[in-house]
Amino acid sequence: MSRESELSIGFTQVIAMGCGVSNAAAQTDKYPDGSDRPIPDEKNAEIQLARSAAPESISRDAEVLVLGRDGFETAVKGKNGFVCIVERSWTSAPDADFLNPKVRTPICYNPAAAHSYLPRTIKRTDLILVGRTKAQTDETIVAAIDKKELPAMEPGAMCYMMSKQGYGGDSAPHWPSHVMFFYSGLDPATWGANLPGSPIMAVSDDRERLTEFAIGVQRWSDGTAAR
């Protein structure tokens, strides 16, 4: 199970909400999970979905990546160092949904996370698109981190996940509005995470030397209240 999905499942145990997701209808030219490669109109929709991850004041000047035939590619050049994307099942869903074609999770990374966390997502996606299994992909990512081919987390690395839209998978379909912070191997206890009454959730992966903290927020990216 991915760390992000573990956090999502934890959130959904205490927060109920509804959201929708649209899927392409074409029957050819598919990704490994069976979902369709986007046509231009769908790329425009993906740009808007990616931008919905963060408040408009941030996402309007962010770079936007969309998933193309050979991996993530730049669809909109940014001005503020933020990068917004729509992740797929192989980077942001529980194991049961690892190749679920319905998964769409909008995320907007700040500059530090774009430099240090996003390369892992891009690398994992590239591996899946050339036919690597989950186990093979995990091993390759760990090896790349050990060799310093993938960087450690930069100070201040974080992302926004405040979209009303998207779909996290059949196991954890509805993502609450939240922000996440990334560290290289920090003990969750230093934040008081996962303790009774604490608003902070965290998961750690010793092999990837990564700790992720998630904090729920009270509004969606469009400014409306998030229960």
C-alpha positions in Angstrom: 0.0 0.0 0.0 1.3 3.4 -0.8 2.0 5.9 2.0 -0.5 8.4 0.6 -3.2 5.8 0.4 -2.5 4.8 4.0 -3.1 8.4 5.1 -6.2 8.6 2.9 -7.7 5.6 4.5 -7.0 7.0 7.9 -8.8 10.2 7.0 -11.8 8.5 5.5 -12.3 6.6 8.7 -13.2 9.9 10.4 -14.3 12.2 7.6 -17.2 11.4 5.2 -17.6 13.2 1.9 -18.6 12.7 -1.7 -16.8 13.4 -4.9 -16.9 12.3 -8.6 -14.5 11.3 -11.3 -14.8 11.1 -15.0 -13.3 8.4 -17.2 -12.5 8.3 -20.8 -14.6 6.0 -23.0 -12.1 5.0 -25.7 -11.3 1.3 -26.1 -7.8 1.5 -27.5 -4.3 2.9 -26.7 -4.5 2.2 -23.0 -2.1 2.6 -20.0 -1.1 -0.6 -18.0 -4.0 -0.1 -15.7 -6.5 -0.2 -18.6 -7.2 3.5 -18.6 -7.2 5.5 -21.9 -4.4 7.7 -22.9 -5.8 11.2 -23.1 -6.9 13.0 -26.2 -6.5 16.8 -26.4 -9.9 17.6 -24.8 -9.1 15.2 -22.0 -5.7 16.8 -21.5 -7.4 20.1 -20.9 -9.7 18.5 -18.4 -6.6 17.0 -16.7 -5.0 20.4 -16.5 -8.0 21.8 -14.7 -8.2 18.7 -12.4 -4.5 19.1 -11.5 -4.9 22.8 -10.7 -7.9 22.0 -8.4 -5.4 20.5 -5.9 -4.4 23.9 -4.6 -6.1 27.3 -4.1 -6.3 29.3 -7.3 -3.8 31.8 -6.0 -1.2 29.1 -6.1 -2.2 26.8 -9.0 -2.9 29.6 -11.5 0.9 30.2 -11.8 2.0 26.6 -11.3 3.6 24.3 -13.9 1.1 21.5 -14.9 2.2 18.0 -15.9 -0.2 15.6 -17.7 0.3 11.9 -18.3 1.1 11.3 -21.9 2.1 8.3 -24.0 5.6 8.0 -22.5 5.0 9.5 -19.0 4.4 12.9 -17.5 5.0 15.8 -19.8 4.7 19.5 -19.3 1.4 20.9 -20.5 1.6 24.4 -18.9 4.8 26.2 -18.0 4.7 27.7 -14.5 6.0 30.9 -12.9 6.0 30.2 -9.2 7.9 26.9 -8.9 4.9 24.9 -7.9 4.0 21.8 -10.0 0.5 20.3 -10.2 -0.3 16.8 -11.5 -2.9 14.2 -11.4 -1.5 11.0 -10.0 -2.6 7.5 -11.1 -3.2 4.3 -9.2 0.4 3.1 -9.2 1.6 6.1 -7.1 -1.4 6.9 -4.9 -3.7 3.9 -4.3 -3.8 0.9 -1.9 -2.4 -2.3 -3.2 -5.8 -3.6 -4.1 -6.2 -0.6 -6.4 -2.7 -0.6 -7.8 -3.9 -0.8 -11.4 -7.3 0.6 -10.9 -8.0 2.8 -14.1 -10.5 5.0 -12.2 -7.9 6.5 -9.8 -7.2 10.2 -10.2 -5.6 12.2 -7.4 -4.8 15.9 -7.9 -1.7 17.1 -6.1 0.2 20.4 -6.2 3.8 20.3 -5.0 5.7 23.4 -3.7 9.2 24.0 -5.2 11.0 22.0 -2.6 8.8 18.9 -3.2 8.8 19.4 -6.9 12.6 19.1 -6.8 12.8 16.2 -4.3 9.5 14.2 -4.1 8.1 14.5 -7.6 11.1 12.8 -9.2 10.0 9.6 -7.4 6.5 9.8 -8.8 7.9 10.4 -12.3 10.4 7.5 -12.0 7.7 5.1 -10.7 5.3 6.1 -13.5 8.0 5.6 -16.2 8.8 2.1 -14.8 5.1 1.1 -14.8 4.6 2.3 -18.3 7.4 0.1 -19.6 5.8 -3.0 -18.0 7.6 -3.3 -14.6 5.6 -5.0 -11.9 5.0 -3.3 -8.5 7.7 -5.4 -6.8 10.2 -4.6 -9.6 9.3 -0.9 -9.4 9.7 -0.8 -5.7 13.1 -2.4 -5.8 14.3 0.0 -8.5 13.1 3.0 -6.6 14.9 1.9 -3.4 18.1 1.2 -5.4 17.9 4.6 -7.0 17.6 6.2 -3.6 20.5 4.2 -2.2 22.6 5.3 -5.1 21.5 8.9 -4.7 20.0 8.9 -8.2 16.8 10.1 -6.5 17.3 13.0 -4.0 16.6 13.2 -0.3 13.7 15.5 0.6 14.5 19.2 0.6 13.7 21.3 3.6 10.1 22.5 3.5 8.9 20.0 0.9 5.1 19.8 1.0 2.1 19.5 -1.2 -1.6 20.5 -1.4 -4.3 17.9 -1.8 -7.4 20.1 -1.5 -9.5 19.1 -4.5 -13.1 18.3 -4.3 -12.6 16.1 -7.4 -10.7 13.0 -8.0 -10.9 9.4 -6.9 -8.5 7.5 -4.7 -9.6 4.0 -5.5 -12.3 1.5 -4.5 -10.5 0.9 -1.1 -10.2 4.7 -0.2 -12.4 6.6 -2.7 -12.8 10.0 -1.2 -9.9 12.1 -0.2 -10.5 14.7 2.5 -8.9 18.2 2.0 -5.4 18.1 3.4 -1.8 19.2 3.0 1.2 16.9 3.3 4.8 17.4 4.4 7.8 15.3 3.4 10.9 14.5 5.3 13.8 12.0 4.9 13.4 9.5 7.7 12.0 11.8 10.4 10.4 10.1 13.4 6.7 10.8 13.4 6.8 11.2 17.2 8.7 14.4 16.8 5.4 15.9 15.5 3.1 14.1 17.9 1.6 12.3 14.9 -0.7 9.3 15.2 -1.4 9.9 18.9 -4.9 10.1 20.4 -6.4 13.5 19.7 -3.6 14.6 17.4 -4.7 16.2 14.1 -1.6 14.9 12.4 -1.2 11.6 10.7 2.1 10.1 9.5 3.5 7.1 7.7 7.2 6.2 7.3 9.0 4.0 4.8 12.5 3.0 6.1 13.5 1.6 2.7 12.8 4.8 0.9 13.9 6.9 3.9 10.7 8.9 3.7 8.3 10.1 6.3 5.0 11.8 5.2 2.8 13.9 7.5 -0.8 14.8 6.6 -2.9 17.5 8.2 -6.6 18.0 7.4 -7.8 21.5 6.5 -11.3 23.0 6.7 -11.7 24.2 3.2 -11.5 22.9 -0.3 -9.3 24.6 -2.9 -12.2 26.6 -4.2 -12.7 28.2 -0.7 -15.9 26.2 0.2 -16.1 24.5 3.6 -14.8 21.0 3.9 -16.5 19.0 6.6 
